[in-house]
Amino acid sequence: MADKFGHQFTTEDRLPRVGRRGEEAWRNNLDSLYHLLKREGLMMPSSRGDEWRISPQGSMFSACQMDPVDERDLLADFSPKDASEYVARVTGRELTKKREHEDLLRSYGQEMASMCWRPSTKVHPRDLELVRGAQTWLVEVKVVYRGNGTEAARAALAQLLEYRHFFYSEGVKPGMVALFSEEIGGAHISLLSDLGIRVVWKTQTGWGGERGAYSGGLVP
């Protein structure tokens, strides 16, 4: 770390950390980060003097290989009689989503992985799950077409509530995130936020989000 990034260290990075026998702050911060990643299963355990190694889970996590997903709706004339019928039919359908959707999903997943979240698209037909420690968030991705924030917000709301109801047990319901390709307007952001849904969107320079998304660590 010192060889590669030492030229970027600040004076504060070089200051000795109190109670750490003169250890520079950057070393102490790095050690803390390693222990966090080890608890998350992303780094292998080690003894003093050993090299730090990424775990198999961490390798998959950092690569962020996400399976393509698709948007053809094969649920026409489908009125399930119970939850088991719904899950069987929806899980079995084939989806192919547009390139914009895939790019947005991949970009967000990679950014969240760098923040120690574990992104997974192995949750078909749901778009994405984010897991970090005991926290789980269900993410629905929507591309806003022709600036129609109303349509995108309605679709995200419906799918988040539907998927959370059918795919999760009582008592283990995840948080909900609506991810958009652009800002959908203050009225719809407020609506989703009031319903407990965190809202994140792509900007020209990065990412934006409402207050709850920032406080939850869901905005890269």
ABEGO torsion letter per residue (X at the ends): XAAAAAAABBAAAABBBBGAGGBBAAAAAAAAAAAAAAAAGABBBBBBGBBBBBBAAAAAAAAGBBBBBBABBAABGBBBABAAAAAAAAAABBBBBBAAAAAAAAAAAAAAAAAGBBBBAAAOABABBBBBEABBBBBBBBBBBGGBAAAAAAAAAAAAAAAAAAABBBGABBBBBBBBABBAEAAAAAAAAAAGBBBBBBBAAEBBBBAAAAAAGABX
